[in-house]
Amino acid sequence: MSPRSGVEMPSAFPEGPPIQERVAALEVLSPQEIDARLGDLGYRGQSEARRAASVLAYRHLRRIRRLYLEGLEPEPGTRENALFLGPTGSGKTFLVELMFREILGVPTVLADATQFSETGYVGDDVSTLLSRLYEAAERDASWAACGVICMDEFDKLATSRSDSRFSGQQTTKDVSGFGVQRSLLHLLSAAQATFPPDFGFTSRIRAESLDMGCITFIACGAFSGFRGTAETMAHVERVGFGREPGKGSQKDLESIATRITEEHLENTTAFARYGFIPELIGRFNRLVSFSPLDAATLGDILQDNVLRTWEREFAHEGLQLTVEPAVREWIVARALKRETGARGLRTALAPVLEQAAYEHFGHGKAATVRLVLKDDAVHAVRG
């Protein structure tokens, strides 16, 4: 049923609960309560980004409640489109997944921007984002209209001058640059949009229409090199005796794990130089910067998320996994050196635990497996 027309739409699929019943069942949480739930689910660090995202989630919930329970149409121009910028492994997509899929419980789609192309020539058309949301909502268009779309690797769309050839296609068509950006312009501002319910595999199924007034769109990206671009444009280079050194050291310019400041985000020209259409960046009414994770936060993630998962798996095999403090410090130091955030924790730990699993899993014998640091390397010992 369309919430605007009140007309019952025929469907070949079994109907779920009425949309009003679905929305009424959503738990109403304050931004502070949403933030607290994130901590309960193991999210660590990023206090500023969490506050911004918690308000974003709360406003999303209030919008769909006003529409479906109070009968108040969304005001024009009030759609929430947010851009999350920060180094890899800083928790951008993890935050979206926990907040909207786990805490709010609304239909949520996470998609990789690199798989889309202009008009689907090589890859998927951006309209299939709505097809995925439709599937996540159990093919209920009204419930899908309450959902969230998150496009990861958004910064990769800035590669507008792509000369890459694709296997079997023999084409240099722009598959990931301005073409996709132009396609997203409509998606981020339209009141309604059509999409292929079968993902465009055939032309025999009529396109569906989706109300976009309440959908929240979030783009995530590392934006590597953006800080250097913004600072270079802000700095006036001189020559001769009046020459001043550029801001930041060479190490800062080459570093992966750097924070993009509010001053950098306000430089809209830098986004254009980076490779984005200014109109597209203008569609995002909230730009949220994520900081590189520090040693203390990585240590908490290591214990509460990474090690706890492995400890449970070892326990299922009748084994007790213990990790010495020196090993924890070594793993965190490796992650900081790699500049890959929380992902670096698993990268450093996985080879050692895989070796321990290879040696001790499947024997049905109770034992203790300890991770110890020796000669700047981690070893798994029994007993």
Disulfide bonds with the S-S distance in Angstrom:
none
